[in-house]
């Protein structure tokens, strides 16, 4: 059984890093280090020393220029203290079969950096984005998520319907063309969809689908299944008391299960 070291990136407006690291520990990670992005640039921290990389939620740079746009540019163009591009280190991390999770702002970062969905193995090419919610407002509510059993995503394997909150203003998935959207569906890269708990089916109905995302897309993976990006916050449901109905005895599957699956996969 191998060691699983988790790296949670913070800085420049990230605000969910502590509970994200806590959730990784609850799920069985041996280490869950919260590290400022600048420590990767300075060389104090190296991606190669970790197995599970998490980009948590927040508001990178105040969402100026678009959610996570400036953050994506840092990863794309900055180098570490040795002169090695950070993008090369991220590519090597992925090529080694390690796992990446992007939550809300972290999902926005992954799509704008082109880590997701990487159709045709064209990694670091932007193919989709996340735009403003159809409601034209910030959405802060609990949603139900239906995992795609046919998806290669290791995070969602054998997963029941999940419940967790969303809190975002830019969560509507937008593809650059109809072909891209069709391929997401055909290649089973839609890992999670907003669902109606009464029917256990994906839905476009507001507020069950809080942003109007086409095909009810709440989360995407890549062809390897080693990367998951989702708008809802699994780290915000890591304990029974996080659930809005816990005092009434109501309970759903917690977001922690996504982390459990990831760590179990890495140990194997």
C-alpha positions in Angstrom: 0.0 0.0 0.0 1.6 3.2 -1.2 1.8 6.6 0.5 -0.5 9.4 -0.8 0.8 12.9 -0.5 -1.8 15.6 -1.4 -0.9 19.1 -2.5 -3.6 21.8 -2.1 -2.7 25.1 -3.9 -3.7 28.4 -2.3 -3.0 32.1 -2.9 -4.4 35.1 -4.9 -8.0 34.7 -3.7 -8.3 31.0 -3.0 -10.5 30.6 0.1 -11.4 26.9 0.4 -7.9 25.5 0.9 -8.1 24.5 4.6 -11.4 22.5 4.4 -10.1 20.9 1.2 -6.9 19.7 2.9 -9.0 18.5 5.8 -11.3 16.5 3.5 -8.2 14.9 1.9 -7.0 13.8 5.4 -10.4 12.5 6.3 -10.4 10.5 3.1 -7.1 8.8 4.1 -4.3 10.9 2.6 -1.0 10.5 4.5 -0.2 14.2 4.0 -2.3 17.1 2.8 -0.1 20.2 2.5 -1.6 23.6 1.8 1.0 25.5 -0.3 1.0 29.0 -1.7 1.5 29.1 -5.5 4.6 31.2 -5.0 6.3 28.3 -3.3 6.2 26.3 -6.5 7.7 29.3 -8.4 10.5 29.7 -5.8 11.3 25.9 -5.8 10.5 25.4 -2.1 7.9 22.9 -3.2 8.0 20.5 -6.1 5.1 18.8 -7.8 7.1 15.6 -8.2 6.9 15.0 -4.5 3.1 14.7 -4.6 0.6 12.2 -6.0 -2.7 14.2 -5.7 -2.9 17.8 -6.7 -6.0 19.9 -5.8 -7.0 23.3 -7.0 -9.6 24.4 -4.5 -12.4 27.0 -4.7 -12.1 30.7 -4.3 -11.9 33.9 -6.4 -8.5 34.0 -8.0 -7.6 37.6 -8.5 -11.1 38.6 -7.7 -12.3 37.0 -11.0 -11.0 40.0 -12.8 -10.6 39.4 -16.6 -12.8 36.3 -16.1 -12.8 33.5 -13.5 -9.3 32.0 -13.1 -8.1 33.7 -16.3 -5.0 35.3 -14.6 -4.3 32.1 -12.7 -4.2 30.2 -15.9 -1.7 32.6 -17.3 0.6 32.2 -14.3 0.7 28.4 -14.9 1.2 28.9 -18.6 4.1 31.3 -18.6 5.9 31.3 -15.2 9.0 29.2 -14.5 10.4 27.9 -11.3 13.8 28.9 -9.7 15.7 26.4 -11.9 14.2 28.0 -15.1 11.8 25.0 -15.7 8.4 26.1 -16.9 5.6 25.2 -14.4 3.6 23.9 -17.3 6.3 21.3 -18.0 6.1 20.1 -14.3 2.3 19.9 -14.6 2.6 17.9 -17.8 5.1 15.5 -16.1 2.7 15.1 -13.2 -0.1 14.1 -15.5 2.1 11.8 -17.6 3.1 10.0 -14.4 -0.5 8.9 -13.9 -1.1 11.1 -10.9 -4.5 12.7 -10.1 -5.8 16.3 -10.3 -9.0 17.7 -8.8 -10.3 21.2 -9.6 -13.2 22.5 -7.5 -15.2 25.5 -8.6 -12.5 28.1 -9.2 -10.1 25.2 -9.6 -12.4 23.8 -12.3 -12.4 27.2 -14.0 -8.6 27.1 -13.9 -8.4 23.7 -15.4 -10.6 24.5 -18.4 -8.9 27.8 -19.1 -5.5 26.1 -18.9 -6.7 23.4 -21.2 -6.1 20.5 -18.8 -9.8 19.7 -19.3 -11.2 18.2 -21.4 -8.1 17.7 -23.6 -10.1 16.2 -26.4 -7.9 14.4 -28.9 -5.1 14.4 -26.3 -4.6 18.1 -27.1 -3.6 19.1 -23.6 -3.2 22.8 -22.7 -5.4 23.8 -25.6 -8.6 25.7 -24.4 -11.6 23.8 -25.8 -14.3 24.8 -23.3 -14.9 27.5 -20.8 -17.2 28.4 -17.9 -19.5 31.5 -18.4 -22.0 33.4 -16.3 -25.0 31.6 -14.9 -28.2 32.0 -16.8 -29.7 33.5 -13.7 -27.3 36.4 -14.0 -26.6 36.1 -10.3 -24.3 34.3 -7.8 -25.8 30.9 -7.0 -25.4 29.5 -3.4 -27.5 26.4 -3.0 -27.4 22.6 -2.6 -27.6 20.5 -5.7 -27.8 16.8 -6.6 -25.2 15.2 -8.9 -25.6 12.2 -11.0 -22.3 10.3 -11.8 -21.8 8.9 -15.3 -21.2 5.2 -14.8 -19.6 5.0 -18.3 -17.1 7.7 -17.6 -13.4 6.8 -17.2 -13.1 9.1 -14.2 -11.5 7.4 -11.2 -13.1 9.8 -8.8 -16.7 8.8 -9.6 -16.4 5.1 -10.0 -19.3 3.1 -8.4 -20.6 6.4 -7.0 -24.2 7.0 -5.9 -26.0 10.2 -6.5 -24.2 12.9 -4.5 -25.3 16.1 -2.8 -23.2 19.2 -2.2 -23.4 22.9 -2.5 -22.6 25.3 -5.3 -21.4 28.8 -4.8 -20.4 30.5 -8.1 -21.4 33.2 -10.6 -19.6 31.6 -13.6 -20.5 27.9 -13.8 -22.2 27.4 -17.1 -20.1 25.2 -19.3 -19.7 26.5 -22.8 -18.0 24.6 -25.7 -16.2 26.4 -28.5 -18.5 24.6 -31.0 -21.2 22.0 -31.3 -18.8 19.3 -32.3 -16.8 19.8 -29.0 -20.0 19.5 -27.0 -21.0 16.3 -28.9 -17.6 14.8 -28.3 -17.9 15.4 -24.5 -21.0 13.3 -24.5 -19.9 10.6 -27.0 -16.6 10.1 -25.2 -18.2 10.0 -21.8 -16.1 12.9 -20.5 -19.1 14.3 -18.7 -18.4 12.9 -15.2 -21.2 14.6 -13.2 -24.5 16.1 -14.1 -27.0 18.2 -12.2 -29.9 15.9 -11.5 -33.5 15.9 -10.3 -33.6 13.7 -7.1 -37.2 12.8 -7.8 -36.3 11.1 -11.1 -32.6 10.5 -10.8 -32.1 12.0 -14.2 -30.1 14.9 -15.5 -32.0 18.2 -15.7 -31.9 21.6 -17.3 -34.5 22.9 -14.8 -33.6 25.8 -12.6 -32.6 25.8 -9.7 -31.8 22.0 -9.9 -29.4 23.0 -12.6 -28.2 26.2 -11.0 -26.4 27.8 -14.0 -28.0 26.5 -17.2 -25.0 24.4 -18.2 -25.8 22.4 -21.4 -26.3 18.7 -21.0 -26.6 19.5 -17.2 -22.8 19.4 -17.0 -21.5 19.8 -13.4 -18.1 18.1 -13.9 -15.7 17.0 -16.6 -12.9 14.5 -16.8 -10.3 13.7 -19.5 -9.7 10.6 -21.5 -7.4 9.2 -18.8 -9.9 9.7 -16.0 -7.1 11.1 -13.8 -8.5 14.6 -13.8 -11.8 15.8 -12.5 -13.1 19.3 -12.5 -16.5 20.2 -10.9 -18.4 23.3 -10.0 -20.0 22.0 -6.7 -17.9 21.9 -3.5 -17.3 18.3 -2.2 -15.1 19.7 0.6 -18.2 21.6 1.9 -19.9 18.3 2.8 -17.3 16.4 4.7 -19.3 15.9 7.9 -22.9 15.1 8.8 -23.5 18.6 10.3 -22.7 20.2 6.9 -25.9 18.9 5.5 -28.9 21.3 5.7 -31.2 18.5 6.7 -29.1 16.7 9.3 -31.2 17.8 12.3 -34.2 16.2 10.6 -32.4 12.9 10.0 -32.0 13.6 6.3 -28.8 12.4 4.7 -27.1 12.0 1.3 -23.8 10.6 0.2 -21.1 13.1 1.1 -18.6 14.8 -1.2 -15.8 13.1 0.8 -16.4 10.0 -1.3 -14.7 11.6 -4.4 -11.6 12.0 -2.3 -11.8 8.5 -1.0 -12.0 7.1 -4.5 -9.0 9.1 -5.6 -6.8 8.0 -2.6 -7.9 4.4 -3.0 -6.9 4.5 -6.6 -3.5 6.0 -5.9 -2.8 3.4 -3.2 -3.6 0.6 -5.6 
